[in-house]
Amino acid sequence: MDVLFLIIGGLGVLVLALSLLIGDLLHFDIDHPDAGGVFSLPAIAGFVGAFGFGAAIVSALGVPGGTAVAAAGGVVAAVPTAWLATRLARMAMNMRTDGTPTQRDMIGTTGVVVTPITVNGFGEVRISSAGSR
């Protein structure tokens, strides 16, 4: 049973990694107040991953009670992990960022020519806007 729990945990981690690298793979379009919370992909993947690994740890420790106790141990590990994944995902989504500079923001800015500008072509110019290059 340890191997099954490890596979479940690995699948949870894989889905979480893919969701962070690629984006929301399985976007749930449901009208529920918690759709961005407990039913979000990071929360579900965190729950599944922690459940699998937590249950595998309890099972490997040889605690009496078998699979049911191992599953209960997995749930005990999974609930706070899902909560933490939800909080971290919300913080990342609501993070304040600066606006993306546009061409209009660059007009009138002094720059330095990095690559010579040809007569009928392009070159490279480095400018500073709002403290960044």
C-alpha beads as a LAMMPS data file, in Angstrom:
LAMMPS data file: protein, C-alpha beads

133 atoms
132 bonds

1 atom types
1 bond types

-500.0 500.0 xlo xhi
-500.0 500.0 ylo yhi
-500.0 500.0 zlo zhi

Masses

1 110.0

Atoms # bond

1 1 1 0.000 0.000 0.000
2 1 1 3.007 2.283 0.532
3 1 1 3.683 2.367 -3.206
4 1 1 0.102 3.383 -4.003
5 1 1 0.275 6.248 -1.518
6 1 1 3.608 7.373 -2.974
7 1 1 2.146 7.330 -6.490
8 1 1 -0.817 9.434 -5.296
9 1 1 1.584 11.904 -3.664
10 1 1 3.756 12.039 -6.762
11 1 1 0.753 12.740 -8.984
12 1 1 -0.273 15.597 -6.711
13 1 1 3.201 17.122 -6.874
14 1 1 3.342 16.644 -10.654
15 1 1 -0.004 18.401 -11.176
16 1 1 1.075 21.217 -8.852
17 1 1 4.371 21.661 -10.702
18 1 1 2.639 21.662 -14.082
19 1 1 0.054 24.167 -12.883
20 1 1 2.817 26.500 -11.714
21 1 1 4.888 26.125 -14.885
22 1 1 2.138 26.037 -17.496
23 1 1 -0.775 27.719 -15.754
24 1 1 -4.184 26.480 -14.773
25 1 1 -4.549 23.202 -16.626
26 1 1 -7.948 22.336 -15.251
27 1 1 -9.712 25.643 -14.771
28 1 1 -12.960 25.021 -12.956
29 1 1 -15.608 27.379 -14.352
30 1 1 -18.097 26.995 -11.549
31 1 1 -20.002 29.749 -9.816
32 1 1 -19.077 28.987 -6.250
33 1 1 -17.728 31.468 -3.711
34 1 1 -14.735 29.211 -3.000
35 1 1 -13.916 28.437 -6.664
36 1 1 -10.683 30.381 -6.301
37 1 1 -10.023 28.861 -2.898
38 1 1 -10.561 25.279 -1.791
39 1 1 -11.524 24.185 -5.299
40 1 1 -8.524 25.774 -7.003
41 1 1 -5.966 23.596 -8.732
42 1 1 -3.112 24.437 -6.312
43 1 1 -5.340 23.532 -3.330
44 1 1 -6.460 20.230 -4.840
45 1 1 -2.953 19.298 -5.995
46 1 1 -1.487 20.229 -2.610
47 1 1 -4.141 18.162 -0.848
48 1 1 -3.586 15.109 -3.056
49 1 1 0.204 15.336 -2.801
50 1 1 0.252 15.773 0.975
51 1 1 -2.381 13.059 1.412
52 1 1 -0.324 10.555 -0.555
53 1 1 2.990 11.321 1.115
54 1 1 1.467 11.655 4.593
55 1 1 -0.337 8.338 4.263
56 1 1 2.844 6.678 2.965
57 1 1 4.784 7.957 5.975
58 1 1 2.163 6.709 8.442
59 1 1 1.997 3.373 6.639
60 1 1 5.793 3.014 6.614
61 1 1 5.960 3.712 10.354
62 1 1 3.926 0.550 10.905
63 1 1 1.242 2.208 13.020
64 1 1 -1.431 -0.357 13.924
65 1 1 -4.719 0.074 12.101
66 1 1 -3.589 -0.490 8.540
67 1 1 -4.815 1.465 5.575
68 1 1 -7.558 3.359 7.426
69 1 1 -5.106 4.863 9.929
70 1 1 -2.650 5.641 7.129
71 1 1 -5.406 7.411 5.176
72 1 1 -6.412 9.370 8.285
73 1 1 -2.786 10.419 8.728
74 1 1 -2.757 11.510 5.103
75 1 1 -5.842 13.676 5.641
76 1 1 -4.237 15.230 8.737
77 1 1 -1.237 16.205 6.601
78 1 1 -3.317 17.221 3.575
79 1 1 -5.729 19.725 5.114
80 1 1 -3.118 22.265 6.312
81 1 1 -1.136 21.787 3.108
82 1 1 -4.194 22.577 0.963
83 1 1 -4.896 25.639 3.111
84 1 1 -1.307 26.815 2.725
85 1 1 -1.369 26.218 -1.050
86 1 1 -4.574 28.253 -1.287
87 1 1 -3.076 31.133 0.703
88 1 1 0.144 31.152 -1.334
89 1 1 -1.747 31.033 -4.643
90 1 1 -3.975 33.938 -3.572
91 1 1 -0.960 35.955 -2.483
92 1 1 0.750 35.326 -5.821
93 1 1 -2.360 36.232 -7.825
94 1 1 -3.031 39.433 -5.849
95 1 1 0.582 40.624 -5.783
96 1 1 1.008 44.248 -6.761
97 1 1 3.201 44.816 -9.791
98 1 1 4.296 47.846 -11.759
99 1 1 2.651 48.591 -15.053
100 1 1 4.352 47.460 -18.233
101 1 1 6.092 50.374 -19.948
102 1 1 4.712 51.339 -23.345
103 1 1 6.229 53.205 -26.284
104 1 1 4.496 56.357 -25.075
105 1 1 6.394 56.092 -21.775
106 1 1 9.713 56.073 -23.673
107 1 1 9.143 59.253 -25.711
108 1 1 11.515 62.006 -24.619
109 1 1 13.743 59.689 -22.594
110 1 1 17.502 60.038 -23.048
111 1 1 19.227 56.844 -24.102
112 1 1 22.612 55.368 -24.968
113 1 1 23.238 53.688 -28.320
114 1 1 24.433 50.126 -27.671
115 1 1 24.430 48.771 -31.244
116 1 1 24.919 51.311 -34.041
117 1 1 21.755 52.314 -35.841
118 1 1 22.124 51.835 -39.603
119 1 1 20.613 54.176 -42.186
120 1 1 17.900 51.767 -43.348
121 1 1 17.786 49.461 -40.352
122 1 1 17.580 49.129 -36.653
123 1 1 19.971 49.355 -33.769
124 1 1 19.855 48.902 -30.043
125 1 1 19.330 51.739 -27.581
126 1 1 19.400 51.444 -23.790
127 1 1 17.151 53.791 -21.834
128 1 1 16.170 54.063 -18.201
129 1 1 12.542 54.471 -17.277
130 1 1 11.275 54.567 -13.704
131 1 1 14.631 53.361 -12.417
132 1 1 14.918 50.281 -14.608
133 1 1 16.642 49.682 -17.942

Bonds

1 1 1 2
2 1 2 3
3 1 3 4
4 1 4 5
5 1 5 6
6 1 6 7
7 1 7 8
8 1 8 9
9 1 9 10
10 1 10 11
11 1 11 12
12 1 12 13
13 1 13 14
14 1 14 15
15 1 15 16
16 1 16 17
17 1 17 18
18 1 18 19
19 1 19 20
20 1 20 21
21 1 21 22
22 1 22 23
23 1 23 24
24 1 24 25
25 1 25 26
26 1 26 27
27 1 27 28
28 1 28 29
29 1 29 30
30 1 30 31
31 1 31 32
32 1 32 33
33 1 33 34
34 1 34 35
35 1 35 36
36 1 36 37
37 1 37 38
38 1 38 39
39 1 39 40
40 1 40 41
41 1 41 42
42 1 42 43
43 1 43 44
44 1 44 45
45 1 45 46
46 1 46 47
47 1 47 48
48 1 48 49
49 1 49 50
50 1 50 51
51 1 51 52
52 1 52 53
53 1 53 54
54 1 54 55
55 1 55 56
56 1 56 57
57 1 57 58
58 1 58 59
59 1 59 60
60 1 60 61
61 1 61 62
62 1 62 63
63 1 63 64
64 1 64 65
65 1 65 66
66 1 66 67
67 1 67 68
68 1 68 69
69 1 69 70
70 1 70 71
71 1 71 72
72 1 72 73
73 1 73 74
74 1 74 75
75 1 75 76
76 1 76 77
77 1 77 78
78 1 78 79
79 1 79 80
80 1 80 81
81 1 81 82
82 1 82 83
83 1 83 84
84 1 84 85
85 1 85 86
86 1 86 87
87 1 87 88
88 1 88 89
89 1 89 90
90 1 90 91
91 1 91 92
92 1 92 93
93 1 93 94
94 1 94 95
95 1 95 96
96 1 96 97
97 1 97 98
98 1 98 99
99 1 99 100
100 1 100 101
101 1 101 102
102 1 102 103
103 1 103 104
104 1 104 105
105 1 105 106
106 1 106 107
107 1 107 108
108 1 108 109
109 1 109 110
110 1 110 111
111 1 111 112
112 1 112 113
113 1 113 114
114 1 114 115
115 1 115 116
116 1 116 117
117 1 117 118
118 1 118 119
119 1 119 120
120 1 120 121
121 1 121 122
122 1 122 123
123 1 123 124
124 1 124 125
125 1 125 126
126 1 126 127
127 1 127 128
128 1 128 129
129 1 129 130
130 1 130 131
131 1 131 132
132 1 132 133
